[in-house]
Amino acid sequence: MLHVNSKMLPRLAELEADLLDRRDRAHAEGWIGEIEGIDLTLTFLRAKRDEAQRRAQRPAVHLGIPARHRPKDSK
């Protein structure tokens, strides 16, 4: 699953504004199928934005680098 980087949140806002403008135009032209497609895209975009905002609020967890243990020589 792809995660949206929190640095891209302003770009998602731009995309949402553009989609809303396109939806208004489609509504004015009576393009019902286009409206349904835009609404679906808006739903996915908003879900991704909300997920990115939640992920940005969580602190990063440092797991460290695992150490490699070598077996002892059996002499």
C-alpha positions in Angstrom: 0.0 0.0 0.0 1.3 3.4 -0.9 1.5 6.1 1.8 1.3 9.8 1.1 4.2 11.8 2.5 3.0 14.5 4.8 4.9 17.0 2.8 2.4 16.5 0.0 -0.6 17.6 2.0 -0.7 21.1 0.3 -0.6 19.4 -3.1 -3.6 17.2 -2.1 -5.5 20.4 -1.1 -4.7 21.8 -4.6 -6.0 18.6 -6.2 -9.2 18.7 -4.1 -9.9 22.3 -5.1 -9.4 21.4 -8.8 -11.7 18.4 -8.5 -14.3 20.6 -6.9 -14.1 23.1 -9.7 -14.4 20.2 -12.2 -17.4 18.9 -10.3 -19.1 22.3 -10.5 -18.5 22.4 -14.3 -19.7 18.8 -14.7 -22.9 19.7 -12.7 -23.5 22.8 -14.9 -23.1 20.8 -18.1 -25.2 17.9 -16.8 -22.4 15.3 -17.0 -23.8 12.8 -14.5 -21.2 10.1 -15.1 -18.4 12.6 -14.7 -19.9 13.8 -11.4 -20.0 10.3 -10.1 -16.3 9.7 -11.1 -15.2 12.9 -9.5 -17.1 12.1 -6.3 -15.4 8.8 -6.1 -12.0 10.3 -6.7 -12.7 13.0 -4.0 -13.6 10.2 -1.5 -10.3 8.4 -2.1 -8.3 11.7 -2.0 -9.8 12.7 1.3 -9.2 9.3 2.8 -5.5 9.5 1.7 -5.3 13.0 3.1 -6.8 12.0 6.5 -4.4 9.0 6.7 -1.4 11.2 5.9 -2.4 13.6 8.6 -2.8 10.8 11.2 0.6 9.4 10.2 2.2 12.8 10.5 1.0 13.1 14.1 2.5 9.8 15.2 6.1 9.9 16.4 8.6 7.8 14.5 9.8 4.7 16.4 13.5 3.9 16.2 13.9 0.1 16.1 17.6 0.2 15.8 19.8 -2.1 13.7 19.8 -5.7 14.7 23.1 -7.1 15.8 24.4 -10.2 14.1 25.6 -12.8 16.5 28.3 -15.2 15.3 28.3 -18.8 16.6 31.2 -19.6 18.9 33.9 -22.0 17.7 33.4 -25.5 19.2 37.0 -26.7 19.7 
